[in-house]
Amino acid sequence: MRGLANQSIVVCGGATGIGAATAERLAEEGSRVLIGDVNAAGAEATAKRITAAGGTAV
């Protein structure tokens, strides 16, 4: 996942599991991540973990 810094990426199903891990990994690479999921509370929790680690996510 190199070369993704400063990219805006949408992760569908990013509240838990593989989607959350993908969102977190993309943020580690410097991407801005928008997390979508029917589990709004889980998506918000993933976004908070990313922002707490210094990334950008909503």
DOVO-521766 format. One record per residue (C-alpha): residue in three letters; x, y, z. Coordinates in Angstrom, 2 decimals. Each point is the difference from the previous one (the first is absolute). Layout:
N
+------+---------+---------+---------+
! resn !       u !       v !       w !
+------+---------+---------+---------+
!  ala !       X !       Y !       Z !
...
+------+---------+---------+---------+
This chain:
58
+------+---------+---------+---------+
! resn !       u !       v !       w !
+------+---------+---------+---------+
!  met !    0.00 !    0.00 !    0.00 !
!  arg !    2.76 !    2.44 !   -0.76 !
!  gly !   -0.61 !    3.25 !   -1.82 !
!  leu !   -3.34 !    0.76 !    1.63 !
!  ala !    1.05 !    3.05 !    2.01 !
!  asn !   -2.30 !    3.00 !   -0.40 !
!  gln !   -2.68 !   -2.06 !   -1.75 !
!  ser !   -3.66 !    0.07 !    1.04 !
!  ile !   -1.40 !   -3.51 !    0.26 !
!  val !   -3.50 !   -1.30 !    0.84 !
!  val !   -0.16 !   -3.29 !    1.91 !
!  cys !   -3.44 !   -1.65 !   -0.08 !
!  gly !   -0.57 !   -2.39 !    2.89 !
!  gly !    2.75 !    1.58 !    2.08 !
!  ala !   -1.59 !   -0.39 !    3.43 !
!  thr !    1.55 !   -3.37 !    0.87 !
!  gly !    2.13 !   -2.84 !   -1.30 !
!  ile !    1.82 !    0.21 !   -3.29 !
!  gly !   -1.59 !    3.36 !   -0.87 !
!  ala !    1.20 !    1.62 !    3.24 !
!  ala !    3.47 !   -1.50 !   -0.42 !
!  thr !    0.14 !    1.29 !   -3.57 !
!  ala !   -1.07 !    3.51 !    1.06 !
!  glu !    2.64 !    0.03 !    2.75 !
!  arg !    2.72 !   -1.20 !   -2.38 !
!  leu !   -0.91 !    2.59 !   -2.62 !
!  ala !    0.18 !    2.71 !    2.65 !
!  glu !    3.43 !   -1.27 !    1.09 !
!  glu !    1.13 !    0.56 !   -3.59 !
!  gly !   -1.17 !    3.62 !    0.20 !
!  ser !   -3.38 !   -0.23 !   -1.72 !
!  arg !   -3.05 !    1.95 !    1.11 !
!  val !   -2.68 !   -2.62 !    0.67 !
!  leu !   -3.79 !    0.25 !   -0.12 !
!  ile !   -1.55 !   -2.99 !    1.76 !
!  gly !   -3.48 !   -1.13 !   -0.98 !
!  asp !   -2.00 !   -2.78 !    1.63 !
!  val !   -3.55 !   -0.76 !    1.13 !
!  asn !    1.57 !   -0.35 !    3.45 !
!  ala !    0.44 !    3.74 !    0.56 !
!  ala !    1.34 !   -0.40 !    3.54 !
!  gly !    2.63 !   -2.48 !   -1.18 !
!  ala !    1.02 !    2.26 !   -2.89 !
!  glu !    0.37 !    2.92 !    2.41 !
!  ala !    2.11 !   -2.17 !    2.32 !
!  thr !    2.31 !   -0.92 !   -2.88 !
!  ala !    0.32 !    3.67 !   -0.96 !
!  lys !    0.84 !    0.92 !    3.60 !
!  arg !    2.73 !   -2.66 !    0.15 !
!  ile !    1.49 !    1.38 !   -3.21 !
!  thr !   -0.09 !    3.62 !    1.16 !
!  ala !    1.40 !   -0.96 !    3.42 !
!  ala !    2.96 !   -1.56 !   -1.83 !
!  gly !    0.58 !    3.23 !   -1.94 !
!  gly !   -1.91 !   -0.81 !   -3.19 !
!  thr !   -2.91 !    1.73 !   -1.69 !
!  ala !   -3.37 !   -1.77 !   -0.09 !
!  val !   -3.71 !    0.71 !    0.13 !
+------+---------+---------+---------+
